[in-house]
Amino acid sequence: MEEANVQQQQKVEQKEEPSKEKPKGPGIVSKIRGVIGNYKRVIEVARKPTKEDFMSSAKITGSGIVLLGAIGFVIFLIYFLVVK
């Protein structure tokens, strides 16, 4: 009986799983270099907008702000009229 226990114990020792360590990827320094490279590429491609581009962006942004203000004012009026 003791021999059976010893044999089972040996089988269990043989079946030990390999360590489950995560494989190491690129280091933190290479990740930072990659991000900085991406930033450099964006800055190289970027350009100052023309006056026409700027004005169209300003018009679209302004109209969006006015639209949101109008929606807020309508909600305020509905609330004011319903509560009174």
CYANA upper distance limits for C-alpha pairs under 8 A (distance plus 0.5 A):
  1 MET  CA      5 ASN  CA      7.02
  2 GLU  CA      6 VAL  CA      6.71
  3 GLU  CA      7 GLN  CA      6.63
  4 ALA  CA      8 GLN  CA      6.67
  5 ASN  CA      9 GLN  CA      6.59
  6 VAL  CA     10 GLN  CA      6.70
  7 GLN  CA     11 LYS  CA      6.79
  8 GLN  CA     12 VAL  CA      6.74
  9 GLN  CA     13 GLU  CA      6.75
 10 GLN  CA     14 GLN  CA      6.74
 11 LYS  CA     15 LYS  CA      6.84
 12 VAL  CA     16 GLU  CA      7.29
 26 PRO  CA     30 SER  CA      6.74
 26 PRO  CA     31 LYS  CA      7.38
 27 GLY  CA     31 LYS  CA      6.96
 28 ILE  CA     32 ILE  CA      6.72
 29 VAL  CA     33 ARG  CA      6.72
 30 SER  CA     34 GLY  CA      6.66
 31 LYS  CA     35 VAL  CA      6.84
 32 ILE  CA     36 ILE  CA      6.66
 33 ARG  CA     37 GLY  CA      6.55
 34 GLY  CA     38 ASN  CA      6.80
 35 VAL  CA     39 TYR  CA      6.84
 36 ILE  CA     40 LYS  CA      6.70
 37 GLY  CA     41 ARG  CA      6.77
 38 ASN  CA     42 VAL  CA      6.90
 39 TYR  CA     43 ILE  CA      6.79
 40 LYS  CA     44 GLU  CA      6.66
 41 ARG  CA     45 VAL  CA      6.80
 42 VAL  CA     46 ALA  CA      6.51
 49 PRO  CA     53 ASP  CA      6.25
 49 PRO  CA     54 PHE  CA      6.58
 50 THR  CA     54 PHE  CA      6.71
 51 LYS  CA     55 MET  CA      6.57
 52 GLU  CA     56 SER  CA      6.73
 53 ASP  CA     57 SER  CA      6.74
 54 PHE  CA     58 ALA  CA      6.59
 55 MET  CA     59 LYS  CA      6.60
 56 SER  CA     60 ILE  CA      6.73
 57 SER  CA     61 THR  CA      6.60
 58 ALA  CA     62 GLY  CA      6.40
 59 LYS  CA     63 SER  CA      6.51
 60 ILE  CA     64 GLY  CA      6.73
 61 THR  CA     65 ILE  CA      6.83
 62 GLY  CA     66 VAL  CA      6.70
 63 SER  CA     67 LEU  CA      6.52
 64 GLY  CA     68 LEU  CA      6.70
 65 ILE  CA     69 GLY  CA      6.67
 66 VAL  CA     70 ALA  CA      6.61
 67 LEU  CA     71 ILE  CA      6.74
 68 LEU  CA     72 GLY  CA      6.69
 69 GLY  CA     73 PHE  CA      6.61
 70 ALA  CA     74 VAL  CA      6.67
 71 ILE  CA     75 ILE  CA      6.77
 72 GLY  CA     76 PHE  CA      6.64
 73 PHE  CA     77 LEU  CA      6.68
 74 VAL  CA     78 ILE  CA      6.70
 75 ILE  CA     79 TYR  CA      6.63
 76 PHE  CA     80 PHE  CA      6.49
 77 LEU  CA     81 LEU  CA      6.55
 78 ILE  CA     82 VAL  CA      6.54
 79 TYR  CA     83 VAL  CA      6.53
 80 PHE  CA     84 LYS  CA      6.79
